[in-house]
Amino acid sequence: MKKNGAGKVILYTVLVLYAIATLIPFLWAVSSSFKTLEEIVQGTINFWPKDFTLDNYKQIFIQQEYFPRWLFNSLFIAVVGTILNLLFNSMAGYALARLSFPGKKSLFIIILAVLMIPAQVTMIPNFLILKTLGWLNTYQGMIVPSMINATFIFMMRQFFLNFPKELEEAASLDGLTRLGTFFRIVLPLAKPALAAQAIFVFMGFWNDFMRPLIVMSDVEMFTLPLGLNTFKGQFISYWNYIMAASMVFTMPVLILYAFFNRYFVKGITFTGEK
C-alpha cells in the first residue's frame, strides 16, 4: 500500500510539473496579447502587462481588413469539412463493419494502405487535379479532397464492430430499413466516437497551414494560419498582433473540446456500449 501511495505521489507530481510547463507559455501568450510591441521585444518575462491595452485586438479586427474574412474562411472550412467527415467516415465505417458486399476485404486493405502514404506524396497530384477542375482559390478545393479520412473510417469501423447487434435487430423488427437504423439508432448511440472524431478532424482543418498555402493564393481567401504569417515581415514582426490573433485562433478549439469533453474519453476507447 505504501508503495502504491508513493507511486501516486510521484505520478501526480510529474503530471503537475508537466501541466505547469505546458501552461506557462500559454499564459505568457495571453498576457502578451495585451502588451505593446515595445514591451514584448524587451525580452522580460512578466505575466501581467505594464501598459495593459486592447489596441492589439482592435487592430486585428478593425484596422486589418482581411482578418474577419480569414476567421470566417477558417470557420466555414473547418465546420463544413468536419460535418462531411462525420457523415461519410461513419457511413463507410458502418458499411465495413456490418454489410457484406463483393470486394469488402480488398477495400479495407486499400484503406489501410492509404494510412501508410505520407500526405506530402499527394500534394502535387492534388494541386494538379484542383487546377484542372478550376477549384484553386475556392472553398470546395479545401473541403472536397479532405471530406473523408482513412484514419477515421478505420476508427469508426472498430467502433461499430463492438456495437450491440441486438439494437439493430430490434429496429429491423420494428420496420426500420438499414438506412433508417443507421441514422435513427446507430448514430445517436455513437456520440462518443463522433465527438472524438469531430475534435480531431476540426483541429486538422483548423490548424492546417500547408494545404491552404497550396490551394489559396488570393489574400481574401486565406485561412487564419496563413493570415497570421502575414504579420511577420522581413525586418519586423508584430508580435503583439500575432499574440492577439493567436488567442482568437485558439478559442474555437478550446470551446469545441470543452463542449465534447465528456464524450471524448469514451470515444477513443472504441466501444459501442452506452
Helices and strands as residue ranges (DSSP letters): H 2-32, H 37-41, H 55-58, I 59-63, H 67-98, H 104-115, G 119-122, H 123-133, H 139-143, G 144-146, H 150-161, H 165-173, H 178-181, I 182-186, H 187-189, H 191-207, H 210-215, G 219-221, H 224-229, H 239-267
